[in-house]
Amino acid sequence: CSAADFTHFPLQTWQKVFSKVKKAVVFMDDRCAEALHWGGGAAALFEAGARNLKQFSSFESSGVDEPKSVFVVSTVLKGRTVDILKDIISLNHFKYCVVFTTVSHSVHLLANNVTAEMEGNPVFEQFEEKLCEWMGNMNYTAEVMHVPVVFAPVSQQLLLTPVFAHLFPLLTPDLERINAKRPEKKRFGTLADIDMHSLPAELQIEIKSLASALNAMFEATGTKEESFAVGPMSRIIAGELAGHPQAKNRRKTAPHKASIIFVDRTMDLTGAVGHHGDNLVEKILTVLKPLPGHVTDVQVDMLELTTLQRTPHSQTTLAPGCLAQTQAPEARSLWEALLSSKHKEGVMEVRRQLVETASKEKLPIKMSMGRVTPEQLCSYMQLFRSSWVALERHCGLLQLGLATAQTLRHPCLPRWDSCLAFERLLLQGLGDSDFPAVLRQLLPLMKPRGGEYSSTSGSRSREDECGPDELILLLVYLYSLANEAQLTDQDTEAEALEKLERELIGALTLVITKETELSPLLQKLTGCASPEELTTERAHSAVEGMFETLRCLSHTRDHLKQLHSVYTASDGVHQATYRPFLRQILEEVFHPDRHECPDIEYMSGGLTDLLKTGFSMFMKVSRPHPSDNPLLFLFLVGGVTPSELRLIKDVVAAHKPGTQVLVLSTRLLRPADIPELLFTTQRLVPDIGL
């Protein structure tokens, strides 16, 4: 069983949907649409015979001559989902209705508080009757079924789960909320003590749905998995997969073996918000606007491939391009190269492929050597305007080329280097000073942009200045490393930190209230859509709440025995450096001595493993090791960055060439995603449509 079998699995799961869409109007929610987007897109649905594709919304409908409908949703068939289904079906003239949900029947039983084992699919059967009622005739045809279309094959090395994009490991404030509802004697001491049953129903449903989807993937590929976990949320997910009712039979007969290590993103937030990732895709995701309704993909302006004039309305007259190029082999190979190479190598590869393709199409290309500029790339791409055949044939490659050029000339790109320079400065300071002294270095940056507050040098109005979004990123970066700072007198330090934090909260509140436009992050953080709505009180309250979460970020690795640091202090010869947590995990896994790392916890053992633990007190017992199997999965709960994908590839090639590693994750991260997940996401009670 190879990694390729797993990247084909998402395409196989869609076949069940495609088999039902002939002559149908298809209604699909955003999360399922994003999964399809990376696996063939709307084109695949239309090839299967679908008449139309619409958003899953009460405001959508179909024509009188369209009697068949197919719904694809990522939620439990309850609450808001049922309301929307009823609205759409009642207002139309359907005689045949099929509903696909990514949530399995066993999870539907849990959502309906049914604990007993039941024959068949009674929840789905009852729902079929409801569908017939809404269609207005009990003799019409209704079908309800589960299909795990949750995986998006983003590359040969990466599978994302857009359905679980907002699933994120819990933090100390979440622990406090859980404890607040429990009797005093039954409160949990740490996040590591939390078990599945103590979580809110919505989060339990989310985790069980994820375990069910993973089980379906292993079932389809005939794989027996050995699960390992690093971090509290990962332990719960891995435990749920290990105890999945259908998994026990599969493991007895599965011909193939694989290891899967679940890792909480909170084990290394430094790597997620830092700008040290020398990767072009990371920068593209950061500066280009997200594709509407999508978590991962971005909008690519296609105007340069047309003869249209740029006007205020040209954005809305021309559909945007994107990064998901699943059809053309040349575009797919370029995307793979961009994901796994350094920034400069990626840009050179874009130029090479454009030059090669233009030459093949006999377009009048003028070669130029030296540094690649966005103007040079655009001049190559504009040549394709003279040949519609060439333009259509290489449209995927051109979209990736345009994304590169638009990123390189984007006015916000210089901020990336500004943040990187400041992060390096903070990193060096941690080894020499206490935490308040390092944190104080952020205070001079916390001035509103432009106007009366700008510095005399005028640097505050330049494009590379740090705005509130960048300041928040720097705060997350520094607080995630707070434990690495030099310890002085504890009481004095705590007092100094408290005073400094009050200053920072005041300064950041002022910065936010003086913004002339609120970024998407600030809108979510403050709950205000425009600066006019935003009061000083609301901004201050949002920033205070943010600091409550920031204070707990340095304690996320406290429970680990060995891998508790991501920092190497300067030794006088070498500068202080950040040590990626994933690199440390992989070095442990592929260590030639195969020793057991106490922090990578084996989760598939159940009772047998407990007995072995008891026996190990007086005899040598060997447990499964993550490197035992030819295929290794790394599941990053909370997201993975493009530069981490390259790091994983490089570490495996250096330590154990030939091992196949496939990365699974909830989303492909840009640095700005982390503050949103930390400060604005309902981690404990995810929105699952109930």
C-alpha positions, 0 to 999 in steps of 0.5 A, a space after each residue: 500500500 503506497 502513499 498514492 493509494 491514500 491520495 486517490 482515496 478522496 477521488 474514490 469517495 466522490 464516485 458515490 456522489 457522482 453516481 447519483 448526480 445525473 440530471 440533478 441540481 446539486 446543492 453543496 455546502 462550502 466545506 464539501 465544495 472546498 474538498 471537491 475543489 482540490 479533487 476535480 472541482 465542479 467540472 467533475 460533477 458536470 462530467 458525471 451529468 449534473 445539470 447545475 451546482 448551487 450553494 447549500 442555502 435557503 435562498 437558492 432554488 431550481 427550475 420547474 423542469 428540474 425534478 431531481 436534487 442532490 444535497 452534499 453537506 458536512 453536518 449532522 442532519 439536525 438544526 440549521 441543516 434541516 431548516 435549509 433542506 426544508 426551505 429548498 425542498 418545499 419551494 421547489 418541484 422535486 420528485 427525487 431527492 438524495 442527501 449525502 452527509 459526511 457524518 456517519 450514522 453512528 455519530 447521528 445516533 450520538 447526536 440524537 442521544 441514542 446510546 444503544 446499538 441499532 440494526 440498519 440506519 434508522 436515523 437516515 430512514 426516518 429522514 427519508 420520510 421527512 424528505 418525501 413529506 417536504 416534496 409533498 408526496 410519500 411515493 416520491 423517491 428519497 435517499 439519505 446516505 453517509 459518504 466521507 468526502 472530507 479529504 482534499 488531495 492538495 498534493 502528493 504529500 498532503 491531504 487536508 480536511 476542510 470539513 475540520 478546518 476550525 478544529 484546534 487543540 484546547 488551551 488553558 481558558 478552555 480547561 477553565 470553562 470545562 472545570 466551571 461546569 464540574 463539581 470541585 472534586 472532579 475538576 481537571 488539573 491540566 489539559 492532559 487530564 481531559 477525556 472525551 466524555 468531559 467535552 461539550 457534545 458539539 466537540 465530541 461529534 466533531 472528533 468522532 466524525 474525524 475518527 470515522 473519516 480516518 477509519 473509512 480511509 484505512 478501511 478502503 485501503 486495507 490498512 492496519 494503523 498503529 496510532 501515536 499521539 503528542 498533545 492532549 487533543 491528539 490523545 483524544 482523537 487517537 484514542 477515538 480512532 483506536 476504539 472505533 467500533 468498526 476498526 477492530 475487525 479491520 485491524 484483524 484482516 487488513 493486509 497493509 500496515 502504517 503508523 500515524 502520529 497525531 500532533 497538536 499544533 499548540 506544541 509549536 506555535 512559534 513555527 506557525 506564526 514565524 516568518 522564517 519559512 523560506 517558501 513561496 506558497 506561504 507568501 502567496 497564501 499570506 498576501 492574496 485574498 482568500 477564495 470566497 467560502 474557502 479556507 485554503 485557496 486564494 484568488 488570482 487576478 486573471 486580468 493580465 491574460 485578457 485585453 480588458 482595461 483595469 477599472 473599479 468593476 473589472 474585479 467583478 466582471 472576471 472570475 478569479 483564478 486559483 492555486 488548485 490546478 488538478 487537471 493539467 500535469 504541468 501545473 500539478 508538477 509546478 504546484 508540487 515543486 512550489 510546495 517543497 522548494 525554497 522561495 528563490 528556487 520556486 520563483 526560478 522554477 516558475 520562470 523556467 516552466 513559462 519560458 519552456 511552455 512559451 517556446 513549445 507554443 512558438 510564442 516570440 519569447 525574449 530570454 533574460 537571465 539574472 534576477 526574476 522580476 514580476 514584470 518579467 514573468 508578466 511579460 512572458 504570460 502576456 504572450 499567451 494572449 495572442 493564442 487562445 489555444 495556447 492560453 486554454 491549454 496552459 491555463 493552470 500553469 498561467 494561474 500559478 505564474 500570475 499568483 507568483 507575479 502578484 505576490 512578488 509585487 504585492 505592497 504588503 510583501 515587504 512586511 514579511 521581511 520586517 517581521 522576520 528581522 524582528 523575530 530574529 532580534 527577539 530570538 537573540 534577546 531571549 537567551 540574554 534577558 528576562 521575558 519582560 525585557 524582551 517583550 518591552 522591545 515590542 512597545 516602540 512598534 505599537 504606534 498607530 500607522 501614519 498621521 500625527 503618530 508616525 515617527 519623524 523619519 516617516 518610516 511609519 507610513 511605509 508599506 513595510 511597517 507593522 500594522 496591528 495584525 503583524 503586532 499580534 503575530 509578534 506577540 504570539 511568537 514571543 509568548 510561545 517562547 516565554 519559557 525560554 527566557 532567562 529567569 531572574 527574581 520570580 516575584 520581581 519579574 511577575 510584577 514587571 510583566 503585569 505592569 508591562 502588559 497593561 502598557 501593551 494592552 493600552 498601546 495596542 488598543 490605541 493602534 486598533 482604534 486608529 485603523 482606517 480599515 479593519 482587517 478580517 482578523 480585527 473584525 473577528 477579534 472585535 466583532 465590528 465590521 467597520 471602524 465606525 462601529 468600534 469603540 475604545 471599550 470594545 477594542 480594549 476588552 478584545 485585547 484584554 481577552 487576547 492577553 489572557 490566552 497569550 499568557 498560557 501559550 508558553 505552557 503548552 509543552 509543560 507536560 512533555 518530558 523530553 521535547 519541551 523546548 523549541 529553542 537553542 540558545 546562543 553559545 557565543 559562536 552560533 546565534 540562538 535558533 528556533 528548533 522546529 518541533 516536527 524536526 525533533 519528533 522525526 529525529 526521534 522516530 528515525 533515530 538509529 537506536 530506535 529508543 522509545 520517546 516518552 512524549 510520543 505516546 502509543 495509543 492503539 494498545 488498549 488493555 493489552 498495552 496496559 498489561 504490557 506496562 504492568 509486566 514491563 516493571 519486571 521484564 523487557 517488553 517491546 511496544 510498536 515503534 512509529 518507524 516499524 512500518 513502511 508508511 508513516 502518517 503525520 496528522 497535524 491537528 490545527 494546521 501545517 505550514 508549507 515550509 513544514 512540508 518541505 522540512 518533513 521531506 528533507 528530514 525523512 530524506 536525510 534520516 531514512 530515505 525510502 520511507 513514505 511520509 504522508 501529511 494529514 492536517 486540518 488546514 494549510 496555514 498562513 501565519 495570520 490564521 493562528 491568531 484567528 484560531 487562538 482568539 476568535 474560534 469557538 474551540 470548545 463548541 464548534 459550529 456544526 449546524 446543530 
